[in-house]
Amino acid sequence: MKAVTITEDNEIAVKQREAPETSVGEVLVKIHAAGMNNADVMQKMGGYPAPVDAPADIPGLEFAGKVVEIGPETERFSVGDRVMGLVSGGAQAEIIAVNERFLMPMPRSLSWEAAGSFPEAFITAHDALSTKGNLRPGERVLITGAAGAVGVAAVQFAKSIGAEVIASVRNPDTREATKKLGADGVIAPADMENYGPYDVILELIGAADFAANIDALNYQGRIICIGFMSGADANVDISKLAFKQAAVYGRALRKRPKEGKATAIRAVEKEVLSFVEKGEMIVPLHATYSLDDAEEAYENYNKKGKFGQIVLVNE
């Protein structure tokens, strides 16, 4: 099979690799589309190595495809089923063997490209805002980096809960598109404190604004940290957290124990897919590349003006 491969000198190449085989509880999926994420770019740069249960040099955390083979002791899916999957690596390839716990049915309302870009962003957003952040109707939430893949998902999910959503977007060119997702306000990062206080802050950028996040947080507010592309080291006054009775959480899916990851997937299958089926949540796509053009996709991933997902497709 063909697979995107991170070379020893941290470059991207598409190479022929041995196709995987199923083991107990696994199905074999022919991949039609695989979304790209910050984790893939960081892994390519040598800063985010794959967990031990994932290929060390084949990136890709999410995909959509068709089941082509059933392994022993499987019960959820059949050959021919369209599925979406969340894995710890190896999705940017033509074939993947994956435990059926990490799959969910693919909504008919989604294209292959959109479905391949759905799992990581929407599962991350739901896990952060609902499972850990306990976002409730009527609360005000700030979503930083709201024009990115997770931000786009988070804006829509927070609105489905009934929260007041303030979306922070650095690039003025993507603010209108973010507004159309349902955000109550779309602001520049410098204006963050003017729209607070916030009951929940979803931090998708990193340490750059962390001190300001604490200042803008409401009493008993919650900050959920996911992204750290702007850096991971922050100097903060922890007394402010104490005086506000505030909480700070970190969330990550990739290195989470398997049972925890499977639980997060089932929660989205139960609580989010119905919105997607009805067209009430969408997966915006910024650009689509063939698997053979993966090197170009990686080169363009962080270019200014990106709104939504970049996805690799198998033609």
C-alpha positions as protocol buffer text, in pm:
chain_id: "A"
residue {
  index: 1
  type: MET
  ca { x: 0 y: 0 z: 0 }
}
residue {
  index: 2
  type: LYS
  ca { x: 100 y: 364 z: -35 }
}
residue {
  index: 3
  type: ALA
  ca { x: 151 y: 562 z: 284 }
}
residue {
  index: 4
  type: VAL
  ca { x: 272 y: 906 z: 384 }
}
residue {
  index: 5
  type: THR
  ca { x: 607 y: 851 z: 552 }
}
residue {
  index: 6
  type: ILE
  ca { x: 815 y: 1080 z: 773 }
}
residue {
  index: 7
  type: THR
  ca { x: 1175 y: 1025 z: 669 }
}
residue {
  index: 8
  type: GLU
  ca { x: 1478 y: 1018 z: 899 }
}
residue {
  index: 9
  type: ASP
  ca { x: 1554 y: 1380 z: 810 }
}
residue {
  index: 10
  type: ASN
  ca { x: 1197 y: 1488 z: 897 }
}
residue {
  index: 11
  type: GLU
  ca { x: 1073 y: 1523 z: 541 }
}
residue {
  index: 12
  type: ILE
  ca { x: 750 y: 1390 z: 388 }
}
residue {
  index: 13
  type: ALA
  ca { x: 754 y: 1116 z: 125 }
}
residue {
  index: 14
  type: VAL
  ca { x: 489 y: 879 z: -11 }
}
residue {
  index: 15
  type: LYS
  ca { x: 627 y: 525 z: -6 }
}
residue {
  index: 16
  type: GLN
  ca { x: 515 y: 168 z: -61 }
}
residue {
  index: 17
  type: ARG
  ca { x: 462 y: -2 z: 274 }
}
residue {
  index: 18
  type: GLU
  ca { x: 342 y: -345 z: 379 }
}
residue {
  index: 19
  type: ALA
  ca { x: -36 y: -353 z: 417 }
}
residue {
  index: 20
  type: PRO
  ca { x: -159 y: -433 z: 769 }
}
residue {
  index: 21
  type: GLU
  ca { x: -353 y: -743 z: 869 }
}
residue {
  index: 22
  type: THR
  ca { x: -637 y: -767 z: 1118 }
}
residue {
  index: 23
  type: SER
  ca { x: -607 y: -914 z: 1464 }
}
residue {
  index: 24
  type: VAL
  ca { x: -868 y: -981 z: 1733 }
}
residue {
  index: 25
  type: GLY
  ca { x: -1133 y: -709 z: 1744 }
}
residue {
  index: 26
  type: GLU
  ca { x: -1005 y: -531 z: 1435 }
}
residue {
  index: 27
  type: VAL
  ca { x: -1143 y: -452 z: 1091 }
}
residue {
  index: 28
  type: LEU
  ca { x: -956 y: -360 z: 776 }
}
residue {
  index: 29
  type: VAL
  ca { x: -1061 y: -29 z: 623 }
}
residue {
  index: 30
  type: LYS
  ca { x: -986 y: 103 z: 276 }
}
residue {
  index: 31
  type: ILE
  ca { x: -924 y: 472 z: 343 }
}
residue {
  index: 32
  type: HIS
  ca { x: -1092 y: 725 z: 116 }
}
residue {
  index: 33
  type: ALA
  ca { x: -991 y: 1042 z: 304 }
}
residue {
  index: 34
  type: ALA
  ca { x: -769 y: 1137 z: 598 }
}
residue {
  index: 35
  type: GLY
  ca { x: -769 y: 1474 z: 770 }
}
residue {
  index: 36
  type: MET
  ca { x: -452 y: 1659 z: 863 }
}
residue {
  index: 37
  type: ASN
  ca { x: -395 y: 1804 z: 1210 }
}
residue {
  index: 38
  type: ASN
  ca { x: -141 y: 2006 z: 1405 }
}
residue {
  index: 39
  type: ALA
  ca { x: -20 y: 1682 z: 1563 }
}
residue {
  index: 40
  type: ASP
  ca { x: 85 y: 1551 z: 1222 }
}
residue {
  index: 41
  type: VAL
  ca { x: 290 y: 1863 z: 1150 }
}
residue {
  index: 42
  type: MET
  ca { x: 449 y: 1853 z: 1495 }
}
residue {
  index: 43
  type: GLN
  ca { x: 534 y: 1485 z: 1449 }
}
residue {
  index: 44
  type: LYS
  ca { x: 693 y: 1563 z: 1113 }
}
residue {
  index: 45
  type: MET
  ca { x: 908 y: 1826 z: 1285 }
}
residue {
  index: 46
  type: GLY
  ca { x: 1018 y: 1574 z: 1548 }
}
residue {
  index: 47
  type: GLY
  ca { x: 824 y: 1734 z: 1833 }
}
residue {
  index: 48
  type: TYR
  ca { x: 536 y: 1491 z: 1887 }
}
residue {
  index: 49
  type: PRO
  ca { x: 642 y: 1127 z: 1855 }
}
residue {
  index: 50
  type: ALA
  ca { x: 377 y: 862 z: 1800 }
}
residue {
  index: 51
  type: PRO
  ca { x: 265 y: 644 z: 2092 }
}
residue {
  index: 52
  type: VAL
  ca { x: 405 y: 292 z: 2106 }
}
residue {
  index: 53
  type: ASP
  ca { x: 84 y: 143 z: 1963 }
}
residue {
  index: 54
  type: ALA
  ca { x: 102 y: 351 z: 1643 }
}
residue {
  index: 55
  type: PRO
  ca { x: 339 y: 348 z: 1344 }
}
residue {
  index: 56
  type: ALA
  ca { x: 640 y: 563 z: 1426 }
}
residue {
  index: 57
  type: ASP
  ca { x: 666 y: 715 z: 1079 }
}
residue {
  index: 58
  type: ILE
  ca { x: 316 y: 710 z: 925 }
}
residue {
  index: 59
  type: PRO
  ca { x: 116 y: 1011 z: 1048 }
}
residue {
  index: 60
  type: GLY
  ca { x: -260 y: 1056 z: 1049 }
}
residue {
  index: 61
  type: LEU
  ca { x: -507 y: 1054 z: 1337 }
}
residue {
  index: 62
  type: GLU
  ca { x: -840 y: 1038 z: 1154 }
}
residue {
  index: 63
  type: PHE
  ca { x: -994 y: 891 z: 843 }
}
residue {
  index: 64
  type: ALA
  ca { x: -1307 y: 786 z: 660 }
}
residue {
  index: 65
  type: GLY
  ca { x: -1333 y: 473 z: 453 }
}
residue {
  index: 66
  type: LYS
  ca { x: -1509 y: 148 z: 377 }
}
residue {
  index: 67
  type: VAL
  ca { x: -1474 y: -176 z: 572 }
}
residue {
  index: 68
  type: VAL
  ca { x: -1319 y: -441 z: 344 }
}
residue {
  index: 69
  type: GLU
  ca { x: -1242 y: -721 z: 592 }
}
residue {
  index: 70
  type: ILE
  ca { x: -1363 y: -831 z: 935 }
}
residue {
  index: 71
  type: GLY
  ca { x: -1124 y: -976 z: 1190 }
}
residue {
  index: 72
  type: PRO
  ca { x: -1210 y: -1228 z: 1464 }
}
residue {
  index: 73
  type: GLU
  ca { x: -1436 y: -1128 z: 1753 }
}
residue {
  index: 74
  type: THR
  ca { x: -1583 y: -821 z: 1588 }
}
residue {
  index: 75
  type: GLU
  ca { x: -1952 y: -736 z: 1606 }
}
residue {
  index: 76
  type: ARG
  ca { x: -2023 y: -370 z: 1529 }
}
residue {
  index: 77
  type: PHE
  ca { x: -1950 y: -346 z: 1156 }
}
residue {
  index: 78
  type: SER
  ca { x: -1980 y: -547 z: 835 }
}
residue {
  index: 79
  type: VAL
  ca { x: -1793 y: -551 z: 505 }
}
residue {
  index: 80
  type: GLY
  ca { x: -1907 y: -254 z: 298 }
}
residue {
  index: 81
  type: ASP
  ca { x: -1994 y: -28 z: 592 }
}
residue {
  index: 82
  type: ARG
  ca { x: -1883 y: 334 z: 567 }
}
residue {
  index: 83
  type: VAL
  ca { x: -1698 y: 436 z: 881 }
}
residue {
  index: 84
  type: MET
  ca { x: -1501 y: 718 z: 1039 }
}
residue {
  index: 85
  type: GLY
  ca { x: -1211 y: 644 z: 1271 }
}
residue {
  index: 86
  type: LEU
  ca { x: -986 y: 802 z: 1531 }
}
residue {
  index: 87
  type: VAL
  ca { x: -643 y: 644 z: 1577 }
}
residue {
  index: 88
  type: SER
  ca { x: -304 y: 729 z: 1726 }
}
residue {
  index: 89
  type: GLY
  ca { x: -132 y: 725 z: 1386 }
}
residue {
  index: 90
  type: GLY
  ca { x: -116 y: 552 z: 1050 }
}
residue {
  index: 91
  type: ALA
  ca { x: -427 y: 704 z: 888 }
}
residue {
  index: 92
  type: GLN
  ca { x: -250 y: 877 z: 600 }
}
residue {
  index: 93
  type: ALA
  ca { x: -232 y: 560 z: 396 }
}
residue {
  index: 94
  type: GLU
  ca { x: -446 y: 347 z: 166 }
}
residue {
  index: 95
  type: ILE
  ca { x: -535 y: 77 z: 421 }
}
residue {
  index: 96
  type: ILE
  ca { x: -557 y: 62 z: 798 }
}
residue {
  index: 97
  type: ALA
  ca { x: -633 y: -212 z: 1050 }
}
residue {
  index: 98
  type: VAL
  ca { x: -819 y: -64 z: 1345 }
}
residue {
  index: 99
  type: ASN
  ca { x: -1002 y: -191 z: 1649 }
}
residue {
  index: 100
  type: GLU
  ca { x: -1373 y: -144 z: 1593 }
}
residue {
  index: 101
  type: ARG
  ca { x: -1401 y: 48 z: 1922 }
}
residue {
  index: 102
  type: PHE
  ca { x: -1230 y: 340 z: 1751 }
}
residue {
  index: 103
  type: LEU
  ca { x: -1478 y: 358 z: 1464 }
}
residue {
  index: 104
  type: MET
  ca { x: -1819 y: 520 z: 1426 }
}
residue {
  index: 105
  type: PRO
  ca { x: -2073 y: 510 z: 1144 }
}
residue {
  index: 106
  type: MET
  ca { x: -2022 y: 768 z: 870 }
}
residue {
  index: 107
  type: PRO
  ca { x: -2324 y: 997 z: 826 }
}
residue {
  index: 108
  type: ARG
  ca { x: -2466 y: 988 z: 475 }
}
residue {
  index: 109
  type: SER
  ca { x: -2482 y: 1368 z: 484 }
}
residue {
  index: 110
  type: LEU
  ca { x: -2101 y: 1393 z: 473 }
}
residue {
  index: 111
  type: SER
  ca { x: -1872 y: 1359 z: 175 }
}
residue {
  index: 112
  type: TRP
  ca { x: -1568 y: 1134 z: 209 }
}
residue {
  index: 113
  type: GLU
  ca { x: -1351 y: 1444 z: 248 }
}
residue {
  index: 114
  type: ALA
  ca { x: -1564 y: 1594 z: 524 }
}
residue {
  index: 115
  type: ALA
  ca { x: -1600 y: 1259 z: 703 }
}
residue {
  index: 116
  type: GLY
  ca { x: -1224 y: 1206 z: 694 }
}
residue {
  index: 117
  type: SER
  ca { x: -1181 y: 1540 z: 870 }
}
residue {
  index: 118
  type: PHE
  ca { x: -1456 y: 1494 z: 1129 }
}
residue {
  index: 119
  type: PRO
  ca { x: -1332 y: 1263 z: 1408 }
}
residue {
  index: 120
  type: GLU
  ca { x: -1031 y: 1440 z: 1562 }
}
residue {
  index: 121
  type: ALA
  ca { x: -1180 y: 1789 z: 1568 }
}
residue {
  index: 122
  type: PHE
  ca { x: -1532 y: 1704 z: 1683 }
}
residue {
  index: 123
  type: ILE
  ca { x: -1430 y: 1441 z: 1938 }
}
residue {
  index: 124
  type: THR
  ca { x: -1170 y: 1682 z: 2080 }
}
residue {
  index: 125
  type: ALA
  ca { x: -1423 y: 1966 z: 2100 }
}
residue {
  index: 126
  type: HIS
  ca { x: -1692 y: 1752 z: 2265 }
}
residue {
  index: 127
  type: ASP
  ca { x: -1445 y: 1597 z: 2508 }
}
residue {
  index: 128
  type: ALA
  ca { x: -1312 y: 1937 z: 2613 }
}
residue {
  index: 129
  type: LEU
  ca { x: -1632 y: 2138 z: 2636 }
}
residue {
  index: 130
  type: SER
  ca { x: -1879 y: 1875 z: 2756 }
}
residue {
  index: 131
  type: THR
  ca { x: -1693 y: 1592 z: 2927 }
}
residue {
  index: 132
  type: LYS
  ca { x: -1431 y: 1802 z: 3105 }
}
residue {
  index: 133
  type: GLY
  ca { x: -1549 y: 2164 z: 3079 }
}
residue {
  index: 134
  type: ASN
  ca { x: -1910 y: 2081 z: 3173 }
}
residue {
  index: 135
  type: LEU
  ca { x: -2031 y: 2369 z: 2956 }
}
residue {
  index: 136
  type: ARG
  ca { x: -2395 y: 2447 z: 3035 }
}
residue {
  index: 137
  type: PRO
  ca { x: -2673 y: 2638 z: 2858 }
}
residue {
  index: 138
  type: GLY
  ca { x: -2646 y: 3013 z: 2909 }
}
residue {
  index: 139
  type: GLU
  ca { x: -2278 y: 3009 z: 3001 }
}
residue {
  index: 140
  type: ARG
  ca { x: -2032 y: 3224 z: 2808 }
}
residue {
  index: 141
  type: VAL
  ca { x: -1745 y: 3040 z: 2640 }
}
residue {
  index: 142
  type: LEU
  ca { x: -1437 y: 3181 z: 2469 }
}
residue {
  index: 143
  type: ILE
  ca { x: -1285 y: 2968 z: 2194 }
}
residue {
  index: 144
  type: THR
  ca { x: -937 y: 3076 z: 2087 }
}
residue {
  index: 145
  type: GLY
  ca { x: -807 y: 2981 z: 1745 }
}
residue {
  index: 146
  type: ALA
  ca { x: -1168 y: 2940 z: 1640 }
}
residue {
  index: 147
  type: ALA
  ca { x: -1095 y: 2929 z: 1266 }
}
residue {
  index: 148
  type: GLY
  ca { x: -896 y: 2606 z: 1298 }
}
residue {
  index: 149
  type: ALA
  ca { x: -1040 y: 2257 z: 1274 }
}
residue {
  index: 150
  type: VAL
  ca { x: -1109 y: 2208 z: 1646 }
}
residue {
  index: 151
  type: GLY
  ca { x: -1224 y: 2568 z: 1681 }
}
residue {
  index: 152
  type: VAL
  ca { x: -1477 y: 2526 z: 1401 }
}
residue {
  index: 153
  type: ALA
  ca { x: -1614 y: 2214 z: 1570 }
}
residue {
  index: 154
  type: ALA
  ca { x: -1615 y: 2378 z: 1913 }
}
residue {
  index: 155
  type: VAL
  ca { x: -1812 y: 2684 z: 1797 }
}
residue {
  index: 156
  type: GLN
  ca { x: -2086 y: 2463 z: 1656 }
}
residue {
  index: 157
  type: PHE
  ca { x: -2096 y: 2223 z: 1949 }
}
residue {
  index: 158
  type: ALA
  ca { x: -2105 y: 2504 z: 2206 }
}
residue {
  index: 159
  type: LYS
  ca { x: -2400 y: 2663 z: 2024 }
}
residue {
  index: 160
  type: SER
  ca { x: -2582 y: 2329 z: 2020 }
}
residue {
  index: 161
  type: ILE
  ca { x: -2556 y: 2325 z: 2400 }
}
residue {
  index: 162
  type: GLY
  ca { x: -2708 y: 2673 z: 2423 }
}
residue {
  index: 163
  type: ALA
  ca { x: -2397 y: 2861 z: 2533 }
}
residue {
  index: 164
  type: GLU
  ca { x: -2304 y: 3216 z: 2439 }
}
residue {
  index: 165
  type: VAL
  ca { x: -2005 y: 3171 z: 2209 }
}
residue {
  index: 166
  type: ILE
  ca { x: -1725 y: 3423 z: 2164 }
}
residue {
  index: 167
  type: ALA
  ca { x: -1476 y: 3316 z: 1897 }
}
residue {
  index: 168
  type: SER
  ca { x: -1124 y: 3460 z: 1894 }
}
residue {
  index: 169
  type: VAL
  ca { x: -970 y: 3470 z: 1544 }
}
residue {
  index: 170
  type: ARG
  ca { x: -637 y: 3632 z: 1459 }
}
residue {
  index: 171
  type: ASN
  ca { x: -684 y: 3658 z: 1084 }
}
residue {
  index: 172
  type: PRO
  ca { x: -953 y: 3913 z: 985 }
}
residue {
  index: 173
  type: ASP
  ca { x: -1008 y: 3725 z: 658 }
}
residue {
  index: 174
  type: THR
  ca { x: -1158 y: 3425 z: 838 }
}
residue {
  index: 175
  type: ARG
  ca { x: -1379 y: 3605 z: 1090 }
}
residue {
  index: 176
  type: GLU
  ca { x: -1688 y: 3625 z: 871 }
}
residue {
  index: 177
  type: ALA
  ca { x: -1675 y: 3252 z: 796 }
}
residue {
  index: 178
  type: THR
  ca { x: -1645 y: 3183 z: 1170 }
}
residue {
  index: 179
  type: LYS
  ca { x: -1943 y: 3406 z: 1241 }
}
residue {
  index: 180
  type: LYS
  ca { x: -2154 y: 3203 z: 997 }
}
residue {
  index: 181
  type: LEU
  ca { x: -2097 y: 2893 z: 1212 }
}
residue {
  index: 182
  type: GLY
  ca { x: -2314 y: 3051 z: 1480 }
}
residue {
  index: 183
  type: ALA
  ca { x: -2071 y: 3240 z: 1702 }
}
residue {
  index: 184
  type: ASP
  ca { x: -2237 y: 3523 z: 1894 }
}
residue {
  index: 185
  type: GLY
  ca { x: -1924 y: 3732 z: 1863 }
}
residue {
  index: 186
  type: VAL
  ca { x: -1604 y: 3702 z: 1661 }
}
residue {
  index: 187
  type: ILE
  ca { x: -1317 y: 3907 z: 1799 }
}
residue {
  index: 188
  type: ALA
  ca { x: -947 y: 3972 z: 1769 }
}
residue {
  index: 189
  type: PRO
  ca { x: -738 y: 3818 z: 2050 }
}
residue {
  index: 190
  type: ALA
  ca { x: -649 y: 4164 z: 2180 }
}
residue {
  index: 191
  type: ASP
  ca { x: -1018 y: 4231 z: 2253 }
}
residue {
  index: 192
  type: MET
  ca { x: -1068 y: 3916 z: 2458 }
}
residue {
  index: 193
  type: GLU
  ca { x: -1107 y: 4081 z: 2799 }
}
residue {
  index: 194
  type: ASN
  ca { x: -1362 y: 4331 z: 2668 }
}
residue {
  index: 195
  type: TYR
  ca { x: -1613 y: 4051 z: 2608 }
}
residue {
  index: 196
  type: GLY
  ca { x: -1566 y: 3859 z: 2932 }
}
residue {
  index: 197
  type: PRO
  ca { x: -1590 y: 3732 z: 3190 }
}
residue {
  index: 198
  type: TYR
  ca { x: -1601 y: 3378 z: 3057 }
}
residue {
  index: 199
  type: ASP
  ca { x: -1733 y: 3071 z: 3233 }
}
residue {
  index: 200
  type: VAL
  ca { x: -1527 y: 2844 z: 3007 }
}
residue {
  index: 201
  type: ILE
  ca { x: -1220 y: 2918 z: 2794 }
}
residue {
  index: 202
  type: LEU
  ca { x: -1109 y: 2664 z: 2535 }
}
residue {
  index: 203
  type: GLU
  ca { x: -741 y: 2738 z: 2471 }
}
residue {
  index: 204
  type: LEU
  ca { x: -639 y: 2608 z: 2129 }
}
residue {
  index: 205
  type: ILE
  ca { x: -339 y: 2833 z: 2062 }
}
residue {
  index: 206
  type: GLY
  ca { x: -104 y: 2786 z: 2355 }
}
residue {
  index: 207
  type: ALA
  ca { x: 73 y: 2982 z: 2626 }
}
residue {
  index: 208
  type: ALA
  ca { x: 82 y: 3324 z: 2457 }
}
residue {
  index: 209
  type: ASP
  ca { x: -251 y: 3443 z: 2602 }
}
residue {
  index: 210
  type: PHE
  ca { x: -270 y: 3225 z: 2910 }
}
residue {
  index: 211
  type: ALA
  ca { x: -223 y: 3502 z: 3167 }
}
residue {
  index: 212
  type: ALA
  ca { x: -491 y: 3707 z: 2992 }
}
residue {
  index: 213
  type: ASN
  ca { x: -719 y: 3403 z: 2997 }
}
residue {
  index: 214
  type: ILE
  ca { x: -702 y: 3392 z: 3375 }
}
residue {
  index: 215
  type: ASP
  ca { x: -778 y: 3764 z: 3401 }
}
residue {
  index: 216
  type: ALA
  ca { x: -1084 y: 3720 z: 3177 }
}
residue {
  index: 217
  type: LEU
  ca { x: -1216 y: 3412 z: 3359 }
}
residue {
  index: 218
  type: ASN
  ca { x: -1534 y: 3425 z: 3564 }
}
residue {
  index: 219
  type: TYR
  ca { x: -1565 y: 3308 z: 3924 }
}
residue {
  index: 220
  type: GLN
  ca { x: -1549 y: 2926 z: 3924 }
}
residue {
  index: 221
  type: GLY
  ca { x: -1455 y: 2936 z: 3558 }
}
residue {
  index: 222
  type: ARG
  ca { x: -1277 y: 2658 z: 3373 }
}
residue {
  index: 223
  type: ILE
  ca { x: -988 y: 2674 z: 3126 }
}
residue {
  index: 224
  type: ILE
  ca { x: -933 y: 2371 z: 2904 }
}
residue {
  index: 225
  type: CYS
  ca { x: -592 y: 2361 z: 2736 }
}
residue {
  index: 226
  type: ILE
  ca { x: -555 y: 2164 z: 2414 }
}
residue {
  index: 227
  type: GLY
  ca { x: -326 y: 2347 z: 2172 }
}
residue {
  index: 228
  type: PHE
  ca { x: 28 y: 2469 z: 2226 }
}
residue {
  index: 229
  type: MET
  ca { x: 146 y: 2579 z: 1882 }
}
residue {
  index: 230
  type: SER
  ca { x: 233 y: 2924 z: 2026 }
}
residue {
  index: 231
  type: GLY
  ca { x: 436 y: 2762 z: 2304 }
}
residue {
  index: 232
  type: ALA
  ca { x: 375 y: 2560 z: 2617 }
}
residue {
  index: 233
  type: ASP
  ca { x: 549 y: 2766 z: 2887 }
}
residue {
  index: 234
  type: ALA
  ca { x: 337 y: 3031 z: 3058 }
}
residue {
  index: 235
  type: ASN
  ca { x: 414 y: 3261 z: 3351 }
}
residue {
  index: 236
  type: VAL
  ca { x: 96 y: 3303 z: 3553 }
}
residue {
  index: 237
  type: ASP
  ca { x: -13 y: 3430 z: 3891 }
}
residue {
  index: 238
  type: ILE
  ca { x: -167 y: 3120 z: 4045 }
}
residue {
  index: 239
  type: SER
  ca { x: -322 y: 3325 z: 4326 }
}
residue {
  index: 240
  type: LYS
  ca { x: -572 y: 3455 z: 4069 }
}
residue {
  index: 241
  type: LEU
  ca { x: -685 y: 3098 z: 4007 }
}
residue {
  index: 242
  type: ALA
  ca { x: -730 y: 3045 z: 4379 }
}
residue {
  index: 243
  type: PHE
  ca { x: -924 y: 3368 z: 4434 }
}
residue {
  index: 244
  type: LYS
  ca { x: -1157 y: 3285 z: 4145 }
}
residue {
  index: 245
  type: GLN
  ca { x: -1199 y: 2923 z: 4256 }
}
residue {
  index: 246
  type: ALA
  ca { x: -1102 y: 2843 z: 3898 }
}
residue {
  index: 247
  type: ALA
  ca { x: -989 y: 2518 z: 3737 }
}
residue {
  index: 248
  type: VAL
  ca { x: -739 y: 2450 z: 3459 }
}
residue {
  index: 249
  type: TYR
  ca { x: -751 y: 2123 z: 3268 }
}
residue {
  index: 250
  type: GLY
  ca { x: -539 y: 1970 z: 2997 }
}
residue {
  index: 251
  type: ARG
  ca { x: -690 y: 1737 z: 2738 }
}
residue {
  index: 252
  type: ALA
  ca { x: -535 y: 1524 z: 2465 }
}
residue {
  index: 253
  type: LEU
  ca { x: -673 y: 1229 z: 2274 }
}
residue {
  index: 254
  type: ARG
  ca { x: -370 y: 1080 z: 2105 }
}
residue {
  index: 255
  type: LYS
  ca { x: -192 y: 936 z: 2408 }
}
residue {
  index: 256
  type: ARG
  ca { x: -503 y: 864 z: 2611 }
}
residue {
  index: 257
  type: PRO
  ca { x: -555 y: 506 z: 2727 }
}
residue {
  index: 258
  type: LYS
  ca { x: -759 y: 305 z: 2478 }
}
residue {
  index: 259
  type: GLU
  ca { x: -1068 y: 273 z: 2695 }
}
residue {
  index: 260
  type: GLY
  ca { x: -1080 y: 647 z: 2749 }
}
residue {
  index: 261
  type: LYS
  ca { x: -1048 y: 713 z: 2378 }
}
residue {
  index: 262
  type: ALA
  ca { x: -1322 y: 461 z: 2297 }
}
residue {
  index: 263
  type: THR
  ca { x: -1550 y: 627 z: 2554 }
}
residue {
  index: 264
  type: ALA
  ca { x: -1493 y: 969 z: 2394 }
}
residue {
  index: 265
  type: ILE
  ca { x: -1582 y: 827 z: 2051 }
}
residue {
  index: 266
  type: ARG
  ca { x: -1903 y: 666 z: 2177 }
}
residue {
  index: 267
  type: ALA
  ca { x: -2007 y: 995 z: 2338 }
}
residue {
  index: 268
  type: VAL
  ca { x: -1978 y: 1180 z: 2006 }
}
residue {
  index: 269
  type: GLU
  ca { x: -2159 y: 899 z: 1826 }
}
residue {
  index: 270
  type: LYS
  ca { x: -2445 y: 934 z: 2075 }
}
residue {
  index: 271
  type: GLU
  ca { x: -2459 y: 1312 z: 2122 }
}
residue {
  index: 272
  type: VAL
  ca { x: -2322 y: 1475 z: 1805 }
}
residue {
  index: 273
  type: LEU
  ca { x: -2380 y: 1260 z: 1495 }
}
residue {
  index: 274
  type: SER
  ca { x: -2753 y: 1336 z: 1490 }
}
residue {
  index: 275
  type: PHE
  ca { x: -2674 y: 1707 z: 1442 }
}
residue {
  index: 276
  type: VAL
  ca { x: -2445 y: 1618 z: 1153 }
}
residue {
  index: 277
  type: GLU
  ca { x: -2706 y: 1393 z: 995 }
}
residue {
  index: 278
  type: LYS
  ca { x: -2953 y: 1683 z: 998 }
}
residue {
  index: 279
  type: GLY
  ca { x: -2701 y: 1926 z: 852 }
}
residue {
  index: 280
  type: GLU
  ca { x: -2692 y: 2133 z: 1170 }
}
residue {
  index: 281
  type: MET
  ca { x: -2315 y: 2085 z: 1205 }
}
residue {
  index: 282
  type: ILE
  ca { x: -2076 y: 2104 z: 911 }
}
residue {
  index: 283
  type: VAL
  ca { x: -1711 y: 2024 z: 842 }
}
residue {
  index: 284
  type: PRO
  ca { x: -1562 y: 2312 z: 639 }
}
residue {
  index: 285
  type: LEU
  ca { x: -1278 y: 2212 z: 409 }
}
residue {
  index: 286
  type: HIS
  ca { x: -993 y: 2446 z: 323 }
}
residue {
  index: 287
  type: ALA
  ca { x: -814 y: 2231 z: 67 }
}
residue {
  index: 288
  type: THR
  ca { x: -801 y: 1876 z: -66 }
}
residue {
  index: 289
  type: TYR
  ca { x: -486 y: 1697 z: -186 }
}
residue {
  index: 290
  type: SER
  ca { x: -429 y: 1351 z: -324 }
}
residue {
  index: 291
  type: LEU
  ca { x: -222 y: 1121 z: -106 }
}
residue {
  index: 292
  type: ASP
  ca { x: 55 y: 1145 z: -366 }
}
residue {
  index: 293
  type: ASP
  ca { x: 69 y: 1522 z: -306 }
}
residue {
  index: 294
  type: ALA
  ca { x: 110 y: 1493 z: 72 }
}
residue {
  index: 295
  type: GLU
  ca { x: 440 y: 1683 z: 68 }
}
residue {
  index: 296
  type: GLU
  ca { x: 265 y: 1987 z: -81 }
}
residue {
  index: 297
  type: ALA
  ca { x: -17 y: 1958 z: 172 }
}
residue {
  index: 298
  type: TYR
  ca { x: 230 y: 1967 z: 461 }
}
residue {
  index: 299
  type: GLU
  ca { x: 408 y: 2267 z: 308 }
}
residue {
  index: 300
  type: ASN
  ca { x: 80 y: 2459 z: 288 }
}
residue {
  index: 301
  type: TYR
  ca { x: -70 y: 2351 z: 618 }
}
residue {
  index: 302
  type: ASN
  ca { x: 25 y: 2657 z: 825 }
}
residue {
  index: 303
  type: LYS
  ca { x: -14 y: 2921 z: 556 }
}
residue {
  index: 304
  type: LYS
  ca { x: -212 y: 3230 z: 655 }
}
residue {
  index: 305
  type: GLY
  ca { x: -582 y: 3234 z: 580 }
}
residue {
  index: 306
  type: LYS
  ca { x: -662 y: 2867 z: 637 }
}
residue {
  index: 307
  type: PHE
  ca { x: -1021 y: 2809 z: 747 }
}
residue {
  index: 308
  type: GLY
  ca { x: -1129 y: 2454 z: 821 }
}
residue {
  index: 309
  type: GLN
  ca { x: -956 y: 2131 z: 730 }
}
residue {
  index: 310
  type: ILE
  ca { x: -690 y: 2014 z: 490 }
}
residue {
  index: 311
  type: VAL
  ca { x: -759 y: 1657 z: 380 }
}
residue {
  index: 312
  type: LEU
  ca { x: -571 y: 1389 z: 188 }
}
residue {
  index: 313
  type: VAL
  ca { x: -772 y: 1166 z: -46 }
}
residue {
  index: 314
  type: ASN
  ca { x: -703 y: 832 z: -209 }
}
residue {
  index: 315
  type: GLU
  ca { x: -804 y: 852 z: -573 }
}
